[in-house]
Each structure stands twice: as C-alpha cells, then as structure tokens.
Amino acid sequence: MTNREIILEYTGHLTFSTIGRLLTLLKHKMVEKGIKLGIYKRLLGVMIEALENIYKYSDQYQDIQTIDKNYLPTFILERKDQTYIIRTTSAIKNSDILRLKEKIELINTKSPEELKALYRQTITDGHFTAKGGAGLGLIEMAKITNNTLGYRFEPINKDFSLYHLILTFV
C-alpha cells in the first residue's frame, strides 16, 4: 500500500511575501514531518525555483479576468512513501509554449554532468529574457532533483494554457 500525504499546498497569487511565508512553513513542516536536513535543503532549492518561475510570469495574465480568477497558480508538495513530488500549475501564453517545451526537452536529455555544463554555458552566453530568465531555474530544478522534469499543457483558450510542472525526487 502506498502512503501518500500532502505536506504543503497553496493556491493563489504569489508575492515575495507569500513566497517567504511558504518557505517558512516548509521549515516548520520539516520538523513536524521528520524530513531529513539533506532532503529539506533540496526541497527548499526546488521550491524557490518553482515559486519564482510562477511569480516571474504571472503578470502575463493578471489583467485578464477569466484567467486571473479561474486559473490561479498552485503549488503542492507531497510525499509518497520515500519520494517527494512538487506540482505547480500556472497560466502561460500559448505563444510561449514551444520555447518552454524545447527548453524542458533539452534539459531532460542531459546527464548530470551535461546539466552542469549547460548551466555554465547558459550563464556565460548571456541569452536572458526580458524577465531575466534564461531557463536557469529549470536547469537547477533538474540538477537538484536528479530527475527529468515532468510537464504538460492544458488549453484554456486561444491565448492561454495551464502549464503543469511535476518534479519528483528521493
């Protein structure tokens, strides 16, 4: 039988203050749930990257009532036996899906050593977006979890889709 428990769950808009509260809550949950320090540090690193990604791109839809109201970002941290799973959802412009999908697919083909090299290359080649991102957060999450990034896109309308990111590690 599989033992599955939700450790932390949040639905709503993210601010730096909200992210700070969620990180503090994780610290309390670490003690309450008996999460080992090494796992906690990895969870913390992945959680920061995942929440920052949601925060960074949420302004793309906050002026659109139906998206803003009906497709709020979500963050879930669960433990299933000895495996930790982080799931996030957020709205994304359909025009951004192909670029994001290509980044994730590239990252998913890399070994741990190749991820380190890709990270260094990404930092030094200077191809950053207007938001300051270059896919470093995705690379970092893959490095920390030592696993591929799970993802899917669920159409909302002609302009937006719901982006699901699933991160799994032991």
C-alpha positions, 0 to 999 in steps of 0.5 A: 500500500502506498502512503501518500500525504500532502505536506504543503499546498497553496493556491493563489497569487504569489508575492515575495511575501507569500513566497517567504511565508511558504518557505517558512512553513516548509521549515516548520513542516520539516520538523513536524514531518521528520524530513531529513536536513539533506532532503529539506535543503533540496526541497527548499532549492526546488521550491524557490525555483518553482515559486519564482518561475510562477511569480516571474510570469504571472503578470502575463495574465493578471489583467485578464479576468477569466484567467486571473480568477479561474486559473490561479497558480498552485503549488503542492508538495507531497510525499509518497512513501520515500519520494517527494513530488512538487506540482505547480500549475500556472497560466502561460501564453500559448505563444510561449509554449514551444520555447518552454517545451524545447527548453524542458526537452533539452534539459531532460536529455542531459546527464548530470554532468551535461546539466552542469555544463549547460548551466555554465554555458547558459550563464556565460552566453548571456541569452536572458529574457526580458524577465531575466530568465534564461531557463536557469531555474529549470536547469537547477530544478533538474540538477537538484532533483536528479530527475527529468522534469515532468510537464504538460499543457492544458488549453484554456483558450486561444491565448492561454494554457495551464502549464503543469510542472511535476518534479519528483525526487528521493 
